[in-house]
Amino acid sequence: MFIDHKSLQHILDQKELNMRQRRWLELLSDYDCEIRYHPRKADVVADALSRKERIKPLWVHALVMSIGIDLPKKILEAQTEARKPENLKSKDVGGMLIENLKDPEKPRKEKLEPRADGTLCLNNKSWLPCYGELRTLIMHESHKSKYSVHPGSDKMYQNIKLLYWWPNMKANIATYVSKCLTCLKVKAEHQKPSGLLVQPEIPQWKWDNITMDFVTKLPKAQSENDTIWVVVDRLTKSAHFLPMKETDPMDKLARLYLKEAFQKAMGTRLDMSMAYHPETDGQSERTIQTLEDMLRSCVINFGNGWERHLPLVEFSYNNSYHASTKAAPFEALYGRKCRSPICWAEVGDAQLTGPELIHETTEKIVQIKQRIQAARDRQKSYVDIRYEVHIDDKLRFVEEPVEVMDREVKRLKQSLIPIIKVRWNSRRGPEFTWERAVPSRKKYPQLFTANAPSTNAAS
C-alpha cells in the first residue's frame, strides 16, 4: 500500500495507539499488506476515484442525431402527388408519365421505371418532382450542410447525378450555387498559368507519392493550434488535414513523419519541390485553397473556431467528386463512397472479401491512373497550345496582327475583362484569336486607330 503521508508508514510499528488508530489497525489486520511512503510530487498518475470532487464535473450528454432525413418516403409522397390527374399535365416529364400510363410494358429509351418501394426512377436514379421542395432540400444538403461544405457547381452536380434526376438539373444546380452568398464571399477566381506545363509522373499505387504543405497564420484555437498540415495522396487525391502549432519544429516533424510512418511502412519517396512552382506542388496549393474556402464557409454558416470543423471538412473533401479521377477520393481509396445524409441507404455494407476485394481495388486503381493521364493530357493541351511560336529560317517572327474583328467583355464574379478578336497574318493563312484588350492596345496601338465594332457581353 502506497501513501503520501510520511509518518503513517510506521503505524504498524507504533507501540502506543489511540482509539482511532486501533480501529484502523483492526481493519488492516485482515490483510497481508505493507505500507510504503510515496511522495506526492512523484504521484503524477493519482487515482481519480480517491480524490474528492472539488469542481462541478462536465457531464457528457448523449445526443440523438437523426442522420437520415427520410428521403425515400418524401420522394414517394411527392411522386404520388405529381401523378394525380389534376397535376399530371403540368408536372409531366417530357410526356414520360402519360406514355407509361398508356403502355407500361413498351420498351423505351428513356422510361421512368418503379423500384421495389414504388418510387419512379430513370436509369436507377430517383426522379424528383417539384412537390415538397425536394430539389431544394437535396441541393441544400449537398451544398450547405456540414457534410458537404459548399462544393462548386460541377462537383456538386457530379455528386447528385449518381442518385437523383430531374429536368434541367445541371442548370438548376449552377443557378443555386451562383446565388450562394457564402460562396461569393470566400471563393477565388482562377487564371491560367503561364509557360509550358511540365507534370510529374503518375504514381503506381495508393500513397506511393504524396504532396504536403502548411496553412499558417490561422486564428488560434482553444488548443493553441494555428496551423494546418495538409497531406494529399497524388493518386487517389485523398487528403488529411492535421491541426498543429506554427512554433512546432517543422523540419523535425516532417522528417520523422516521412521516415517513420511512410518510408518504412509504405515506401514513400521524398521529392522536394521549389516554392511558387505549381507544376510540382500545385496539388497541395489547390487543396489548400479548397480547404480555406470550406473553413471560411463553415465559420460563416456554423460559427465557432476553425479547428472544430476540420474533421467535417476533411470528410466532405474526401467524399466529393474529383474531376481528374472522376470519383471521390474515398471511392478511389476504398472502392466505394462513404455514407452521407443524401446517400445513406444507397451505400450498403461491403459484401466483397478476400481475393474479390483485392481484384476490384486493383481494377479501380488502373481506372484512376487512366483517368489521371487523360486529365493531364487535356490540361497540357490547354496550356501549351497558346504558346506555339512559328519562326522562319532566320529565327524571326512572321506572324503579326492585322485588324480587330470583334470586341466583347468577359464577365467574371467580381470583375469585367475586355477582350478583342484579332485576325493574324500567318504562313498558314488567316487565323483568329481572342486577346485581352488592354495589353494588346499597348503592344499593337495601330490596331485601335480605326473604328472598332460594338461591344458585346460574354459570360
N, C-alpha and C positions, 0 to 999 in steps of 0.2 A: 504494500500500500504506500503510495507516494503522497506526501503532504507538503504544503508550502509554509507550515509553522515549525520553526526550527526546534523549539523546546519540546514539542509533542513527540518527537522521535524517541524520547527517553521515558515515555509514560509507563511502558511495560516494566521498566527497571526501578520505577519510583517506589519508595517504601511507605511514605505517608501520603494517603489519598483522602480527599474529601468525598462526600456522598455522591456528588455528581460524577466525579471521576470513577468511583466504584461502579456506578450503573453502566458506564461506557465499557469498563473492563469486563463486566459480566457479559455484555453483548459480544465483545471481541473474543472472549474465551471460547466461543463456539467455533471459531475459525482458526485455521493454521496460517497465520499471516505474520509478516514482518513490516515494520513501519520504517520508511526511509524518507529523508528530507530531500525535497526538490525545490530549488529556488524559483520564485515567481517569475523572474526575468527569463529564466530558461524554459518556462512553461509556455511556449509560443503556440501550442496546439491544445488549449484548455478545453475541457469538456463543457460544451454549451449547456447541457442539461443540468449541470450542477450549479449554474450561475443564476442569480436572482434576476428576474426581469425588471429592468430599470426604466426602459422607454417603451412606449407603445409599439408593438410589432407591426410590420407591414404585412397584413394578411393577403394572401393570393386568392383572388376570387375567380371561380371558374366561369368562363364566359361561353354562352351557347351562341354560336355564329352560324347563320344559315348560309352555307356555301352555294348551294344551287338556288336559282331563282324560279324553279318550277317552269322552265321554258316549254317542255313538251305539252303540258296542259294548256298553257296560254296560247301556244301555236294552234293546237287543235280547236280551241274555242274560237279563235279569230278566223280560221279557215271555215268552220261551220257557219259563222255569221256571214262570211263573204259568199258562201254558196247558196244562201237563201234566194228565192226567186226575185224578190224586190231589189237585191243587191248584186245579182249575178251580172247584169248588163254593165254596170258601172265599174265593178271590181274584177271583171274577167281579164285574164292574162293572154292577150293575143288570140282570143277565142278558144283557148285550151279547155276551159271548163265546159263550155257548151258542146264542143266536139267530143269530150269524154262522156258527157251525159248521153249523146246520141248513139255512140258506138264505143263502149268501153274496151272491147276486145280488139279493135282495129289497131294494127301496129303503126306507129308514127315516129318521126324523127325526134320530135320534142313532145313529150307527153308527161302530164302530171300523174304519177302512179302512187297508190296508197301504200303506206307501211303497215306493219302488224298492229300498231296502235291507232291506225286510222288517219294519220297525218299525210297530206299530199306532199310529194317531193319530185323534183326534176333532176334526173341523174344522181339520185341518192342525196340531194341537197334539199333541205326543208324549204318549202315556199312560204314566204312571209307576206301576208296581205296587209292592207293599210289599217285594219281594225286593231284596236287595243294598243296602239303606239308601239308595236313590237319592233319595227325597224329602228325607231329612235332608241328603244331600250337596248337592242343589240349593239348599235353604234356607240351608245354611251358606255356600255360595259367593255367594248373593245377599244375605247379611246380614253375615257376619263377615269376609269376605276383604278384602284391601287394595283391591280394585277396586269394592267396594260400600260399606263403612264404615257399617254399622248404619243403614240406612233404616228408616222406620216401617213398620207392617204394611200400610197402604193402598198406599204407594208400592212396597213390595216385592211385593205381590200384583199390581199393575199391570205390573211388570217381568216377572214369571214367567208370568203367564197368557197372554202372547202366544206362548209357546213350548211350555209343558207343561200337562198337565191330569191331575188325579186327583180322586176324590170328596172333598168337603168340603175343598177346597184352601184356600179363604179362611179357614175356621175354624182349620185346622192352622197356617197362617202366622201368624194372630193369636196363637194359643197359643204358638208358637215365639218370637215377638218379646216377648210378655209375660213369658217366663221368662228372657230375656237379662239377665244381671246387669249388663253394661256399660251397656245402655240405661237400666236402673233407676237407675244412678249418675249419668248425665250428662244425661238428657232432662228438660226442664222442663215444667210444666203450663201450659196456656193458658187465659186468661179472656177473655170477650167484651168488646170496647171499649165505652165509654160515649159517648152523644151520637149525633147523626146522622152518617152516613157520607158524606163528600164525596170522590170519587175523581178523579184526574187523567185526562186524555184518553188514549185508546189510541193508541200510535204507529202511523204509517203503514207503516214499513219497519224492517228489522233495523238496530239500532244508531243509529236516529234519536234516541232518547231513552234516557238511562242514569241509573241511580242509583249513588251511590258513598258509601262510609263507611269507617271505620277501626276495626280491632280493636287496642286498645292494651294496655299493661301485661302483655304476654306474657313468659314467661321468655326470657332472652337466649339465642339460638342461638350456634353457633360463629362465625358470620359477624357477630355483634353485632346481628343483626336482632331487634327486639322488637315489631314492629307488622305487621299485615296490611292492605293496601289492597284493599278489596272493590269491584269494579266489576261491575254487573249490567245487562244489556240488558232493558228493560222489556217488550219484545215477545216475544222468544224465551226469556227467563229465563236466557240463557247468562251465566255468571259467570267472572270472572278474579280470582284471589287472588294478590296481589303482595307478597312479603315486603320489609320496609324497616325503617328505624330511626325511632324516635319523635322523635329530635333532628333529623331531616331537615327542611328548610324546607317545611312542608306547603303553605303558600299559594303559594309559587313553583312547587312541583312540580305542584300541581293546575292552576294557570293555564297552565303550559307544556304539560301533558298535554292539557288540553281545547282550547287554542287551536291547538296544532301538530298533534296526532295526530287529533283528532276533528273540530274545527270546520273545518279545511282539507280533510281527506280525505273526511269523511262528512257534513259539515254538521250536526254535533250542536249542539243548543241547550242553553244552560246555564240551568237554573231552580234558584235557591237555595230551600231548604226550611227551615222553622223546626224547632228542636230539640223532641223529645218529641211530635211530631205524626205518628202513623203513617199518616195519610191521604196524605201526600206522600212520606214516606221509609220507610213500613212494609216495602216490599220489601227494602231493604237490611238493615233490622233483622232481618227474618225470615231472610234469607240468612245473616246473621252468627250468629244463634242456631244454625242448622243447621251452619254451619262450625265453631263452637265445640264443638258436640256431637260432630261427626265427629272433630275433632282430639283431644278427650278420649278417645274410643273408640280411636283409633289409638295414643295414648300408653299407654293401659291394656293393650291387646292386643299391640302390637308393640314398645313401648319406644322408646328414642332420643328425639330432640328433635322439636318440632312442625314445624320448617321442612323436615325430611327427608320428612315425609308430605304436605306441602302439595300437590305435583303430583298425587298419587293422590287426595287429597280433591277437588281440582278436577275430575279426570276422573270420579270417582264421582258428584259432584253434577250435572255436565252430561250424564251418561249415564243418569240416573234419571228416572222418570216424574214429571211435574209436573201437579198436579191442575187448575190453571186452563187450561193449554194442552192437556191430555190427551195429552201427548207429552213425550219427553225433550228438553232444550234442544239437544242435538246434532242430533236429528231435525228440530226446528223450524228450526235454523240451516243445516244441510247437506242435509236431505232424508232422512236415514237415521241410525240409531243407530250408535255405534262398537262395535267388537268387544270382547268380554269373555270370560272363561273359560266361562261358561254360554251364551254366544251368540256362538260363533266361526264355525261353518260357515253359520249362518243368515244372517249379514250378509255377502253376497258383494261382489265388486268392482262399482263403479258402471258401468252399461252406457249411461247416458244422457249425451249430449254435445250441445253447441251449443244450438239452439232448444228441444229437448225438455227439457233440464235447466232452462233459464230458465222454461219454461212450468210445469213441475212445482213449481219453487221458488215461483213466484207463486201457484199454487193452494194450496200449503201455507201461505203467509202469510195468504191470505184465510181459510182454515180456522182458523188460530191466532187471528186477530182476532175471528172469530165466537165461538170458544170462550171467549176472554177476556171478551168482552162478556156472554156468558151467565153466566160465573162472577161478574162484577161485579154484575150484576142480582140474582143469587142472594144474594151477600154483603150487598148493601144491604137486601134484603128481610128477611134475618135480623136485622140490626141495627136498622133503622128501625121495624119493626112493634112493637117493645117500647116505643116512646116516643110512641105516638099519645095525645094528650090531648084529651078531649071536654069542652067547656065550654058553658054556657048563654049567654043573651043578656047577662047581667050579668057575664060572664067569671068565673064561679065554678065550682069543681069540683063535679060532680054524682055522681061515682062514689065509692062507699065500700065497704069490705069488710064482709060480713055475718057469715060464720062460716067456721071451718076445717073442711073436708070430710075431709081425709086428711093423714097425715104419712109421710114417707119419709126415708131417709138416702142421699144420693148419694155413692158411693164413688169417690174419685179414687186416684191412685197412692200418695200419702203423706198423705192427709187424708180426713176424713169431713165432709160438709156436710149438716146437717138442713134439709129443705125441707118446705113445707106447701102443700096445695091449698086455695085461697081462693075462696069464692063472692062475686062482686061484684054490687052493685045498680046497674045502668046503665040508660040510656034504651032500650037495645036489648033489655033483658031480662036474665036471669041469665047471668053469664059466669064462667068458671073459669080460674084461672091458678095456676101453681106459683111460689111465692116463697120466699126464704130465711127460715128461722125466726127467726134472731137479730135481723136488722133489723126484721122485722115485729112481733116482740114489743115492741121499744122504741117503734115508731111507733103500733101499734094494740094496746095491752095488754088492751083489752076482749075481744079475740078469744080470749084464753088463760085466761079465768076459768072457763069450763065444761070438763068432761072431754072431752079430745080422743081420737080413735080411736087404735088401736095403731100402732106404728111399723114400717114395712117397710123392706127394704134394696133399693136400686136401684143398679145399676152404671152 
